[in-house]
Amino acid sequence: MRTRRSHQKSRTGCSNCKRRRVKCDEARPACLNCTQRKDACVYVALSPFLFSSNPGKVRTPSSTPSQTTNLPNEYTSPQPSAPSLTEHDPPSRAPARVVPPNLDHLALELQWIMHTHKLFARNEDSRRVWQISTLEEALHAPFLMHGILAMSALHFVHLQKDGRQAEWLDLAISHKSEALALFHEQLQSIDESNAKAVMSFAGIAVAFSFASALNCSSPDDGPSVNALVNLLMLSRGVQTIINHASDFLRNSNFGPLFDTTDIGGALPEDLSEALNHLDELNLQCGRASPAHKGEMYKLAIEHLRSLGPYAYVEPGSLTFVGGWAIRTPRDYLDELRNREPFALVILAHFCVLLNNARQNWCIGPWGRVVLGEIVQTLDTDWQCHIKWPIVQVLK
């Protein structure tokens, strides 16, 4: 007596073969049994085929019975000739259009991560904020992303990247213009949702202004006393922005940017003597004229003395520039605009710190150019009070 052949179970066969308890060859889109019986071949479970190591045989479309084409897509077998991850996608979803990546933008972002962010760092903690946290904010703040791309493009101009200086400069200006348009909208309402991005962009705007002046075709648009005063005013504007959400910022991951820990550097002896001379000159001017704003000038000199070490310990950072602008009385900047001689004498000493930071690609010749203009502006009675800056910078 012939023994009955046992049924071989098919865990992933079609529903018809399972119901009839026959072996399914699992061919797609329709198995052999369903094709011969002219039944609709339905595979209910699709997931096992996503990563199947032994896929069933695949039939050509011509062997597919017409009945299967009229069934809902979610119940019929997928059409690709081999199992793939696309089988799990909803059939009604159109494939996403792949946009070619903008390689220039990727290069600029990489430049920021690797190098450009260091302009703003005082220490390792603040460096990480500018490198990573600022970029994270830019992901949902387009004006900041444009600012980062503009700053990195300007850096490429300085580095003469790929011999494409003109292209990088055009790109920097375009991103800067787009960033400013979007940035002004944010100034209407500064809160916790945008404070980090606004603060970051404001700092970038100061650095961009310094660096872009070095790439102007006209000397009238380059470094000058007026341009420096405008930049110092811009730096003060950064502080005004920060004040809107200072408590939040200080307690956030941007907290390291507010660290005022003493860097431990000593003020060079010759700078200390030069500032002492300014203190004495300030007193003399006060005794000579009741209209002399002695207290205001005293503060300007004191802040120059307190920030002086930063220019020597961390010459690559823009900290001392923004710090002096923020702390110096607003009236002092007005005196500079009016070309008051004593205000220019103090600025001449600040030019020494700028010149000491000339290796910073944003600063470059700013100190030398501005000091040269001051020398041309002051008459002989005041020239003797800027001998030390002249020796330090121009000789």
ABEGO torsion letter per residue (X at the ends): XBBBBBBBBBAABBAAAAAAGBBBAGBOABBAAAAAAGBBBBBABAAAAAABABBBBBBBAAABBAAAAABBAAABBBABABBBAAAABBAABBBBBBBBBBAAAAAAAAAAAAAAAAAABABAAAAAAAAAAAAAAAAABAAAAAAAAAAAAAAAAAAGBGGAAAAAAAAAAAAAAAAAAAAAAAAABBBAAAAAAAAAAAAAAAAAAAAAAAABABAAABBBAAAAAAAAAAAAAAAAAAAAAAAAAAABAAAAAABABBAGBBBBAAAAAAAAAAAAAAAAAAAABAABBAAAAAAAAAAAAAAAAAAAABAABAAAAAAAAAABBAAAAAAAAAGBAAAAAAAAAAAAAAAAAAABAAAEAAAAAAAAAAAAABBAAAAAAAAAAAAAAAX
